[in-house]
């Protein structure tokens, strides 16, 4: 979906005092959550409120304060420290083109493909290793096929630049001593995007990717807008679930859903309180042995997704009764 919150909050200024996630080996079906920037207490509340153990905490590096703002210890230690002691595997959204405070992009895909920003990603890798997150799971330039990030890919030329840039970043970060990162290649599921190139043109190659995933929210531009039609679209659309399963199989990669959620949208295209979506998504992830999913339990400017909002009472009931993790 759209831009993610960044910057410290009251909850994020201190490390988790108790474990948030269950200590478990990685296997298919693990559950994670994004519940706010650097907010272990909110993640723990999600686990308690749904009755399901977590294995993963999702968060996002700040993307609105230039290269230093997303890579230097002085800028991101508040976030890394917040999750220390949580027991969670940490999944981080990593901007490929940060902006300044006024929203002006501080780079291009073409320059990244030429290695112009390798120094910043080396700094980021050292910051993560030094902060205790050498094994972080990194979503580089997530949702690149959508139109709300400055690393948007619009045509075949930009797709080639994106793939080359990705390889530059992965080679740079892997070269830092102690690094053991995993990397998630992660488009958005909507069929409205990415029409001028194929997924393979934006794919950096199997040697550079650990997981392939897509982000799935319960919304639809179908007619009529019904839960049945919406789910059919989620499966069949160009970057949807059927495509994801096939792409993962072809490339021998574990499939993941780094973001998913029920949705109330300002434009009316969200399905709202839709327990059928929750049940169908869980059934699909079980059938396809999805490695992990992360629920987006946060109300963002582009949509309301928090399961504990009164508007999602039936969806929360469905979530609680299903087996996760």
C-alpha positions as CSV (number, residue, x, y, z in Angstrom):
1,X,0.0,0.0,0.0
2,X,1.1,3.6,0.3
3,X,3.6,5.4,2.4
4,X,4.4,3.9,5.8
5,X,4.8,5.8,9.1
6,X,8.3,6.6,10.1
7,X,10.0,8.2,13.1
8,X,10.1,7.3,16.7
9,X,7.0,7.2,18.9
10,X,6.7,6.9,22.7
11,X,6.5,3.1,22.5
12,X,9.4,2.9,20.1
13,X,11.9,4.7,22.2
14,X,12.7,1.7,24.4
15,X,13.5,-1.9,23.8
16,X,11.0,-4.6,24.3
17,X,11.1,-5.5,28.0
18,X,9.5,-9.0,27.5
19,X,9.4,-11.4,24.6
20,X,6.9,-10.5,21.9
21,X,7.4,-13.5,19.6
22,X,7.6,-17.2,20.2
23,X,11.1,-18.6,19.8
24,X,10.5,-21.1,17.0
25,X,12.4,-22.4,14.0
26,X,11.4,-20.9,10.6
27,X,8.8,-23.1,8.9
28,X,5.8,-22.6,6.7
29,X,2.8,-20.8,8.1
30,X,4.5,-18.4,10.5
31,X,2.7,-15.3,11.5
32,X,3.9,-11.7,11.9
33,X,2.5,-8.2,12.3
34,X,3.1,-4.6,11.6
35,X,1.4,-2.6,14.5
36,X,3.3,0.7,14.3
37,X,6.8,2.0,13.9
38,X,9.1,0.5,16.5
39,X,6.2,-0.6,18.6
40,X,6.8,-4.0,20.4
41,X,4.0,-3.3,22.9
42,X,1.5,-3.0,20.1
43,X,2.7,-6.2,18.5
44,X,2.4,-8.0,21.8
45,X,-1.1,-6.6,22.2
46,X,-2.0,-8.0,18.7
47,X,-0.7,-11.5,19.7
48,X,-2.7,-11.3,23.0
49,X,-5.8,-9.9,21.4
50,X,-5.9,-12.5,18.6
51,X,-4.8,-15.4,20.7
52,X,-2.0,-16.3,18.3
53,X,1.8,-16.5,18.8
54,X,4.0,-14.4,16.6
55,X,7.3,-15.3,15.0
56,X,7.9,-12.1,13.0
57,X,7.8,-8.3,13.6
58,X,7.5,-6.1,10.5
59,X,8.7,-2.5,10.4
60,X,10.1,0.1,7.9
61,X,13.3,2.0,7.8
62,X,12.7,5.8,7.7
63,X,12.4,6.9,4.1
64,X,11.8,10.6,4.4
65,X,15.2,11.9,5.7
66,X,17.6,11.1,2.9
67,X,20.3,8.4,2.8
68,X,21.7,9.1,6.2
69,X,18.2,9.0,7.7
70,X,17.7,5.4,6.6
71,X,21.2,4.0,7.2
72,X,23.1,5.7,10.0
73,X,23.0,4.4,13.5
74,X,22.1,7.8,14.9
75,X,19.0,7.7,12.7
76,X,17.7,4.1,13.0
77,X,19.0,2.8,16.3
78,X,15.7,3.9,18.0
79,X,13.9,1.4,15.7
80,X,16.5,-1.4,16.0
81,X,16.7,-1.1,19.7
82,X,12.9,-1.2,20.1
83,X,12.9,-4.8,18.9
84,X,15.9,-6.0,20.8
85,X,14.8,-8.7,23.3
86,X,11.5,-9.2,21.5
87,X,12.4,-12.7,20.3
88,X,11.1,-11.8,16.8
89,X,12.6,-12.3,13.4
90,X,12.7,-8.7,12.1
91,X,11.3,-7.9,8.6
92,X,12.3,-4.5,7.4
93,X,11.0,-2.4,4.5
94,X,14.1,-0.8,2.9
95,X,13.6,2.2,0.7
96,X,15.6,2.1,-2.5
97,X,15.1,5.9,-3.1
98,X,14.6,7.9,0.0
99,X,13.2,11.4,-0.1
100,X,14.1,14.6,1.8
101,X,11.8,16.1,4.4
102,X,9.8,17.8,1.6
103,X,9.2,14.6,-0.4
104,X,11.9,15.2,-3.0
105,X,13.5,11.9,-4.2
106,X,17.2,11.7,-3.4
107,X,18.2,9.3,-6.2
108,X,17.1,7.3,-9.2
109,X,16.9,3.7,-10.2
110,X,19.4,4.2,-13.0
111,X,22.0,5.7,-10.6
112,X,21.5,2.9,-8.2
113,X,22.0,0.4,-11.0
114,X,25.4,2.0,-11.6
115,X,26.4,1.6,-8.0
116,X,26.0,5.2,-6.9
117,X,24.4,4.4,-3.5
118,X,26.5,1.4,-2.6
119,X,28.2,3.3,0.2
120,X,24.9,4.0,1.9
121,X,23.9,0.4,1.8
122,X,27.3,-0.7,3.2
123,X,26.6,1.7,6.0
124,X,23.1,0.2,6.5
125,X,24.5,-3.3,6.6
126,X,27.1,-2.3,9.2
127,X,24.4,-0.6,11.2
128,X,22.2,-3.7,11.2
129,X,25.0,-6.0,12.0
130,X,26.2,-3.7,14.8
131,X,22.7,-3.3,16.1
132,X,22.2,-7.1,16.5
133,X,20.2,-7.6,13.3
134,X,22.7,-9.4,11.0
135,X,19.9,-11.9,10.1
136,X,17.2,-9.3,9.3
137,X,14.8,-10.1,6.5
138,X,14.9,-7.1,4.1
139,X,12.2,-6.0,1.7
140,X,14.2,-4.0,-0.8
141,X,12.1,-1.4,-2.7
142,X,8.8,-3.1,-1.9
143,X,5.7,-2.6,-4.1
144,X,7.9,-1.3,-6.9
145,X,5.1,-2.0,-9.5
146,X,2.8,0.5,-7.8
147,X,2.7,4.3,-8.2
148,X,3.2,5.6,-4.6
149,X,7.0,5.1,-4.0
150,X,9.8,7.1,-5.6
151,X,11.4,3.7,-6.7
152,X,8.3,3.1,-8.9
153,X,9.0,0.9,-12.0
154,X,7.0,2.0,-15.0
155,X,8.5,0.4,-18.1
156,X,11.0,-2.3,-19.2
157,X,14.0,0.1,-19.0
158,X,13.2,0.9,-15.4
159,X,12.6,-2.7,-14.7
160,X,16.1,-3.5,-15.9
161,X,17.5,-0.7,-13.7
162,X,15.6,-2.0,-10.7
163,X,16.9,-5.5,-11.1
164,X,20.5,-4.2,-11.6
165,X,20.2,-1.9,-8.6
166,X,18.9,-4.8,-6.5
167,X,22.0,-6.8,-7.4
168,X,24.3,-3.9,-6.4
169,X,22.6,-3.6,-3.0
170,X,22.6,-7.3,-2.3
171,X,26.3,-7.7,-3.3
172,X,27.2,-4.7,-1.2
173,X,25.3,-5.8,1.9
174,X,26.5,-9.4,1.8
175,X,30.1,-8.2,1.7
176,X,29.9,-6.6,5.1
177,X,31.5,-8.9,7.8
178,X,28.9,-10.8,9.8
179,X,26.0,-10.1,7.4
180,X,23.4,-13.0,7.1
181,X,20.5,-11.1,5.6
182,X,17.6,-12.5,3.7
183,X,16.0,-10.6,0.8
184,X,12.3,-10.4,-0.2
185,X,11.3,-9.5,-3.8
186,X,7.9,-7.9,-3.2
187,X,5.6,-6.4,-5.7
188,X,2.0,-5.3,-5.0
189,X,-0.8,-7.6,-6.0
190,X,-3.0,-5.1,-7.9
191,X,-3.5,-5.6,-11.6
192,X,-3.6,-1.8,-12.1
193,X,0.2,-1.7,-12.0
194,X,3.2,-3.0,-13.8
195,X,1.5,-3.4,-17.2
196,X,4.4,-2.1,-19.3
197,X,6.8,-4.8,-18.4
198,X,6.9,-8.4,-17.2
199,X,7.8,-9.6,-13.6
200,X,10.8,-11.4,-15.0
201,X,12.2,-8.0,-16.3
202,X,12.2,-6.6,-12.8
203,X,13.5,-9.8,-11.1
204,X,17.2,-9.6,-10.1
205,X,17.9,-13.4,-10.3
206,X,17.5,-16.4,-8.0
207,X,21.0,-15.9,-6.5
208,X,19.9,-12.5,-5.1
209,X,16.5,-13.4,-3.7
210,X,15.5,-15.5,-0.7
211,X,11.7,-15.1,-0.8
212,X,9.1,-13.9,-3.3
213,X,6.0,-12.2,-2.1
214,X,3.1,-9.9,-2.8
215,X,1.0,-7.6,-0.6
216,X,-2.7,-8.4,-0.5
217,X,-5.4,-6.1,0.9
218,X,-9.2,-6.8,0.7
219,X,-10.1,-4.2,-1.9
220,X,-11.5,-4.5,-5.4
221,X,-12.3,-2.4,-8.4
222,X,-14.6,-5.1,-9.7
223,X,-18.3,-4.8,-10.4
224,X,-20.3,-5.5,-8.4
225,X,-18.0,-5.1,-5.4
226,X,-18.7,-8.3,-3.4
227,X,-16.5,-10.5,-1.3
228,X,-16.8,-13.3,-3.8
229,X,-15.7,-11.1,-6.8
230,X,-13.0,-9.5,-4.7
231,X,-11.4,-12.8,-3.7
232,X,-11.6,-14.1,-7.3
233,X,-9.7,-10.9,-8.4
234,X,-7.1,-11.5,-5.6
235,X,-6.3,-14.9,-7.0
236,X,-6.5,-14.1,-10.8
237,X,-5.2,-10.6,-11.3
238,X,-1.9,-10.0,-13.0
239,X,0.3,-9.9,-9.9
240,X,-2.1,-11.9,-7.7
241,X,-2.0,-15.0,-5.7
242,X,-2.1,-17.5,-8.6
243,X,0.8,-15.6,-10.3
244,X,2.7,-15.6,-7.0
245,X,2.5,-19.4,-6.5
246,X,3.6,-20.1,-10.1
247,X,6.5,-17.6,-9.9
248,X,7.7,-19.0,-6.7
249,X,7.6,-22.5,-8.0
250,X,9.4,-21.6,-11.2
251,X,12.2,-19.9,-9.3
252,X,12.2,-22.5,-6.4
253,X,11.6,-19.7,-3.8
254,X,9.6,-19.7,-0.6
255,X,6.4,-17.6,-1.0
256,X,5.5,-15.0,1.6
257,X,2.8,-12.3,2.1
258,X,4.7,-9.4,3.7
259,X,1.6,-7.3,4.1
260,X,-2.1,-8.3,4.1
261,X,-5.2,-7.0,5.7
262,X,-8.9,-6.3,5.6
263,X,-9.6,-2.8,4.4
264,X,-11.9,0.2,4.6
265,X,-10.8,2.7,2.0
266,X,-11.7,6.4,1.6
267,X,-12.6,5.7,-2.0
268,X,-15.0,3.0,-1.1
269,X,-13.2,0.1,-2.8
270,X,-12.4,-1.7,0.5
271,X,-14.6,-4.7,1.4
272,X,-14.8,-3.6,5.1
273,X,-15.6,-6.2,7.7
274,X,-15.1,-9.3,5.5
275,X,-14.4,-12.5,7.5
276,X,-14.6,-14.5,4.2
277,X,-11.4,-12.8,3.1
278,X,-9.6,-13.8,6.3
279,X,-10.8,-17.4,5.9
280,X,-10.0,-17.6,2.2
281,X,-6.5,-16.1,2.6
282,X,-5.7,-18.5,5.4
283,X,-6.9,-21.5,3.4
284,X,-4.8,-20.3,0.4
285,X,-1.6,-19.8,2.5
286,X,-2.1,-23.3,4.0
287,X,-2.7,-25.0,0.6
288,X,0.4,-23.3,-0.9
289,X,2.7,-23.7,2.2
290,X,3.4,-20.0,2.4
291,X,6.5,-19.5,4.6
292,X,5.2,-16.5,6.5
293,X,2.6,-13.8,6.4
294,X,2.5,-10.4,8.2
295,X,-0.8,-8.8,9.0
296,X,-0.8,-5.0,8.7
297,X,-2.6,-4.0,11.9
298,X,-2.5,-0.3,11.5
299,X,-4.8,2.5,10.2
300,X,-2.8,4.3,7.5
301,X,-3.9,7.3,5.4
302,X,-4.8,5.1,2.5
303,X,-6.9,2.6,4.5
304,X,-8.2,1.3,7.8
305,X,-6.9,-2.2,8.7
306,X,-6.6,-2.5,12.5
307,X,-8.5,-5.6,13.4
308,X,-9.3,-4.2,16.8
309,X,-11.3,-1.3,15.3
310,X,-15.0,-2.0,16.0
311,X,-15.7,-1.9,12.3
312,X,-13.9,-5.2,11.9
313,X,-15.6,-7.2,14.6
314,X,-16.5,-10.2,12.5
315,X,-13.1,-10.3,10.8
316,X,-11.4,-10.4,14.2
317,X,-13.6,-13.2,15.3
318,X,-12.7,-15.2,12.2
319,X,-9.0,-14.4,12.6
320,X,-9.1,-15.7,16.3
321,X,-10.7,-19.0,15.4
322,X,-8.3,-19.9,12.6
323,X,-5.0,-21.7,13.2
324,X,-1.9,-19.5,12.6
325,X,1.7,-20.1,13.0
